[in-house]
Amino acid sequence: MEAKPEDIPILRRLMQLYLYDLGTLYGWDQHPAGTFSNATRIERFWSGEPGRRSFVIRVGGSLGGFALTRRGSHVSGDEAQEISEFFVLRKAAATASAGSWPVACSSVPSPGPAGPARP
């Protein structure tokens, strides 16, 4: 479900869990304030910046995670809406793993053997 203004505090807290998980993989340290990443960079996902959308994932009525999307893709062009960040709480993933996760996507041209260009 697309996030509403009242979901922003939830998204902020989930983002910190997500960044903590990624940080354990990449060796990131938290800022002196105890947070991860640059708040300004994170806030643009739910600040109304054109082309960015935030979704709250619920599993069985409980909070399960988030998906953040943005318009524009290195692979499929400026009009594509791509998933920029995706996070599912471990408990929600374990609960949902017995079921199915419907995903909608559109066909994307193959980038070729070298893969997509990196910025």
Secondary structure as GFF3:
##gff-version 3
##sequence-region A 1 119
A	DSSP	three_ten_helix	5	7	.	.	.	ID=ss1
A	DSSP	alpha_helix	8	26	.	.	.	ID=ss2
A	DSSP	alpha_helix	39	43	.	.	.	ID=ss3
A	DSSP	beta_strand	52	59	.	.	.	ID=ss4
A	DSSP	beta_strand	62	73	.	.	.	ID=ss5
A	DSSP	beta_strand	77	88	.	.	.	ID=ss6
A	DSSP	alpha_helix	90	96	.	.	.	ID=ss7
###
